[in-house]
């Protein structure tokens, strides 16, 4: 199995920044550790991207191209492309994905 490049969308980068900024309000060290953990987890997709499960919330509406990898409490949402893995979002797993998607569509 060939390795894929892991790339982050602007939206996913904004998600990381928001997570880091929120945690940094209490502890910069913890914020940096969490960001390292999330980025490291995403990098593991380079050699085995298929291991993430398809998003159950989207699978029920017949959308199968998005997968997720859990790094509690966050969900790394990504799409596999030829030669690359594209991280689309980093979402709080405690939130309802339908609400998050609706919020993002309204904001766009």
C-alpha positions as CSV (number, residue, x, y, z in Angstrom):
1,X,0.0,0.0,0.0
2,X,1.5,3.3,-1.1
3,X,1.8,6.2,1.3
4,X,-0.4,9.2,0.9
5,X,0.3,12.8,1.7
6,X,-1.9,14.1,4.5
7,X,-3.2,17.6,3.7
8,X,-5.4,19.9,5.8
9,X,-8.1,22.1,4.4
10,X,-8.4,25.7,5.6
11,X,-11.5,24.7,7.5
12,X,-9.7,21.9,9.4
13,X,-6.8,24.3,10.1
14,X,-9.3,26.8,11.6
15,X,-10.7,24.0,13.7
16,X,-7.3,23.2,15.0
17,X,-6.6,26.9,15.8
18,X,-9.9,27.2,17.6
19,X,-9.2,24.1,19.7
20,X,-5.7,25.3,20.5
21,X,-6.9,28.8,21.4
22,X,-9.7,27.5,23.6
23,X,-7.4,25.1,25.5
24,X,-4.6,27.7,25.8
25,X,-6.9,29.9,27.8
26,X,-6.2,27.5,30.7
27,X,-2.9,26.0,29.6
28,X,-0.6,26.7,26.7
29,X,1.3,23.5,27.4
30,X,-1.9,21.4,27.2
31,X,-3.0,23.2,24.1
32,X,0.3,22.4,22.3
33,X,0.1,18.8,23.5
34,X,-3.5,18.4,22.2
35,X,-2.6,19.9,18.8
36,X,0.5,17.6,18.5
37,X,-1.7,14.6,19.4
38,X,-4.3,15.6,16.7
39,X,-1.8,16.3,14.0
40,X,0.1,13.1,14.9
41,X,-3.1,11.0,14.7
42,X,-3.9,12.5,11.3
43,X,-0.4,11.7,10.0
44,X,-1.0,8.0,10.7
45,X,-3.5,8.1,7.9
46,X,-0.7,8.4,5.4
47,X,-0.2,4.6,5.3
48,X,-3.6,3.3,6.2
49,X,-6.4,5.7,5.4
50,X,-9.0,3.1,4.9
51,X,-9.0,2.1,8.5
52,X,-11.3,5.0,9.5
53,X,-15.0,4.3,9.6
54,X,-17.4,6.0,7.2
55,X,-19.4,8.7,8.9
56,X,-22.6,7.1,10.1
57,X,-24.5,10.4,10.0
58,X,-23.7,10.7,6.3
59,X,-23.9,7.1,5.3
60,X,-27.6,7.0,6.1
61,X,-28.1,9.6,3.3
62,X,-25.9,7.6,0.9
63,X,-22.7,9.8,1.3
64,X,-19.8,7.5,1.5
65,X,-16.7,9.5,0.6
66,X,-16.0,10.8,4.1
67,X,-14.4,8.9,7.0
68,X,-13.4,9.7,10.5
69,X,-10.7,8.8,12.9
70,X,-11.4,9.3,16.6
71,X,-8.9,11.0,18.9
72,X,-11.2,11.5,21.9
73,X,-13.1,13.7,22.3
74,X,-12.5,14.9,18.7
75,X,-13.4,13.4,15.3
76,X,-11.0,13.9,12.5
77,X,-13.1,14.0,9.3
78,X,-11.3,13.2,6.1
79,X,-11.6,12.1,2.5
80,X,-9.3,9.8,0.6
81,X,-8.0,11.1,-2.7
82,X,-5.6,9.6,-5.2
83,X,-2.2,10.0,-3.5
84,X,-3.5,12.1,-0.6
85,X,-5.7,12.2,2.5
86,X,-7.5,15.4,2.9
87,X,-8.5,16.3,6.5
88,X,-11.7,18.2,6.1
89,X,-12.6,19.1,9.8
90,X,-11.8,18.5,13.4
91,X,-15.0,18.3,15.4
92,X,-15.9,17.8,19.0
93,X,-17.3,14.3,19.2
94,X,-19.7,15.4,22.0
95,X,-21.6,17.6,19.6
96,X,-24.2,16.4,17.2
97,X,-22.7,16.3,13.7
98,X,-26.0,17.3,12.1
99,X,-26.0,20.6,14.1
100,X,-22.4,21.3,13.3
101,X,-23.0,20.8,9.6
102,X,-26.1,23.0,9.6
103,X,-24.2,25.7,11.5
104,X,-21.3,25.6,9.0
105,X,-23.7,25.8,6.0
106,X,-25.5,28.8,7.5
107,X,-22.2,30.5,8.2
108,X,-20.8,29.9,4.7
